[in-house]
């Protein structure tokens, strides 16, 4: 597998220290140190493959570590904090990702036999050992950057193969469930989208549980199993991340940012902001602006 990884590293060598588009739909890459505030975000569903260095992802109280021997899958939108590290040799962090979409996975499922075993406790994120077959599909995908005219014809086939390799692996059930109507994971995902859209509004647990077709207690239990967060914790993280973006854009001061994302008390907002990001809102905004300058 080292030969495959070396070729992938060469192909992705021009990535920058931010999300770098490849010209291939839904495929991006990143290299080097990433500003800390950009690693605390709402992450889209994705398959993430590290080529060099390592990364830790923390969702709720759970932290997963992965490196070139493993790959990471996130199947629904989740607020998370990441930490990237260079390789022991000092080579910079380097990774590629494929954003997941339900229609593409659903179209593939009709042709894929059910072989992946479901975990006892469903979750929306996990790490698994990489395989030569998965790396091979990634190599052919990234080679398309050298022949852009081939992308429209060949990229969909290579994307299907990457997804197929994930579906056949230990986390295949995760992709299968998120693209299967009325699975518990898909129902929780519907609620996640509702919370993201209405993040500034008070949570009404009975309504959310009804949308998931669950009792309130079952909904709360399933939501936390999937996201590692309670619904209230999920909403709070979304609010704080949105407020942080407003402060960085300098379009709001601390008080107006707090009210814009649904807080009724700027004092409570500042207290929870410090707990999440380590600095009061105004000082954190200065730190982020300095890092970008």
N, C-alpha and C positions, 0 to 999 in steps of 0.2 A: 504493500500500500504506500510505501514511502515514495516510490516513483510517481504515483498518481498525485500525492500531496505536493511533491516538488513541481510538477507541471501546473497544478492549480495555483501554487504560489507565484509562478512566473506569469501566468495569465492574469492574475489579480494584482500584480505588482504596482500598477499605476493608481490603485485606489487611494483616496485621500482620507484625512482623519475626520470624516463625517460620512453620512450615507452618500455613496457614489453610485449613480445609475450606470448600468452596463450597456444600455440600448436594447436589452432583452426584457420583454415585459415581466414585471414582478420580481426580477432578479437584481440585487444590489450587492455592494461590497463596501468594506471599510478597512482602514489600515491605521495603525499607530495609536497615539494617545487621543482619547475623545474627551472633550470638556465634561467635567463631572455632572453639570446640570443636564446635559443631553442624555446621560445614562439613566436619569430618573424620568420616566415617561410612561405613557400608555403605549404598550407595544402591540402592534398588529399581529394577528395570527401568522405564524411563519415556521419554516424549517431553517435553522441557523447552523452553519457548518464552519468551525474554526479551522483555519489552515496553519496558523502560527500563534504561539502564545496561549493564553487561557482566559476564561471569563467566569465570573460568578453572577448569577441572577437571583435576586431576592424578591419573592412575592409573598406578601403577608409576613408570616414568621418562618417561611421556608426558603432556604438558600440551596441552589444547585450549582455545582461546579462542572465545567466541561472544557475540553481541550481537543487537539486534533484526533484523539482516539475515540471521541464521542460526538454526537450531534444533539441539538436541542430542538424540541417541538413545543410551540405554544399554539393552541387551537382556538382560543377566543381572545378578545381584547382584554389585556390585563395591565394594571399599573404596577410597575416593577422598577427596581433599582439595580443597575449593573456596575460591575467593576471589571476592567480589562487589565491584563498583565502581559508584558513582553515574555518571550520564551527564555529559558535558562541561558541561552547563548547571547541574549540581548537583542535578538531579531524582533521587530515590532509586531504587535498584535495584528492579525490579518484574518478576515472572515468574509463569508458570502452568505446571502440569505435568499430564500424564496418566499414571497408573501403568499399565504394560502387564501383561496377563495372557495366558498361552498359549491357554486355551480360546477367548477372544474372537477372537484373531488367527487361530487355526486354523479357526474357523467362517467367518471372512471369506475365507480363502484359496480355498475352493471356488468362490467367485464372481469371483476376481481372476485374470486371465491373467498368466502369468509374463513380465514385461518387464524387471524390474530385473536389471542385470548384476552378477554376483558379483565381489567384490574378489578379487585374487589371494591376499592374506593375510587370512583372516577375522579380524575383531575384534568385540568386544562393545560398542564405543562409538565414536561419530564425530559430526561436525558437517556440516550441509549448508545450502545457501542456502534461505531461506524463500520461499514462493511465494504469490501472491494467493489461490489456491484453498485452500491450507492455512490462511491467515489467516481467510478467509471462514468456514471450518468452525469455527474457534475462536471467532469472533464469535458465531455462532449458538449455540454451546455455552454461552458465558458469559452470553448474554442470558437463559438459563434461570434464572439466579439471581433475575431480576426476576419470574418467573412459576413459582414452585416446583411448582405443581400440574401443570405440563407436563413436569417432569423424568422421571417414570417412563415416559412414552410417547416423548418426543423425544430424551432424552439417549442412549439406545442407538444411534439412527440417526446422531446427530452424532459419537458416538465411532467408529462404523464409518467415517464419512467421513474423520475425522482420520487413522485408521489406513490407510485406503485411499490418502490423499494421501502418507503416508509410504511405503507399499508401492510406489507408483508412482515414488517419487523414487530418488536414488542410494543410499540406505540401505535400500531395500525388501528386498533380499536378506537383510539382518540379521534383520528381523522374520520373514521367511519361513522362514529356517533354524531359528530358535529355536522355531518352532511346528511344524516338520516332524520327525516321529519319525525317529530314527537319523541325522540330519544331524550333521556333526562339531561344530557349535556346540551342538546340543541335547545331545550326549553329554558335552561339556565342562561344560555347565550341570548335568547330573546329578551330576557329580563336585563341582562348586562347592557344590551343596546338601549333599552328603555332608560336605564339609569344614566347612561352616558349622554343621552339626548336631553333628559330632564334633570341634570345634575344639580341645578340650583333650586329645585322644588323639594319640599319635604317628602320623605319616603313614606309610603302607605303600604305597610307589609301585607295587609289583606289583599290589596289590589295586585301587588307583585306576585304573591303566592297564587292568586287566581289565574294570572297570566301564564304561570308555569304549570297550572293544573295540579297544584299540590296543596296540602294543608300548610298552615303557617310554619309549624314546627318542622315538617319535612322539607319545606322550601329552604328554611334557614340552614338546616343540616346539609342539604345538597349544595346550596350556594357556597358554603364555606369549604366543603370537600373539593369542589371544582376550582375555586378561585383562591383558596387559602385566606380568604377575608370574609367577614360578615357583610351583608348588604350595606350597613351603615359605614363600615370601614372602607368599603369599595367607593362609596359615594364621597367620603371625606378625602380620599386620595385623589379622586378625579377633581374635586373642588380645589384642592391645594395646588395641583399641577396646572390647572387652568389659571388660577390666580398668579402663579409664578410666571406664566407666559405673559399675562397682562402687565406685570411689573417689569419684565424684561423689555417689553415693547414700549415701556414708559408711557403707556396710554392711560394708566390709572395710578393713583397714589394708594397707600396701604388701605385706607378706609374704604375708598370706592371699589378697590379690587375685592375686598372682603364681602361687601354687599353684592357685588356683581355675580359672585359665585354662590350666593345663598346664605352666607353667614349673617346673623342678626347682631353679632357683637364683634367689633374689631379686636377687642382684647382677647376673646376666645380664639379668633382667627390667628392672631400673632402668636399666642401660646402654642397652638397646634402646628403652626408653620415652623417654629423653632424646633419642635419635637421631630418634625419630618425632615427638615433640611439643615438643621444645625446652627442657623443664624436667624435673627429677626428679619422680617420681610425686606425692609429698606436696605439693610446691610447685604443681604443675599443678592438683591438686585444689582448693587454696586459690584459685588464679586463676579456675578455673571457677565456684566457689561465689560469689566476689566479683562476677563478671560477671552472675550470675543474681540477685543481691540488689538 
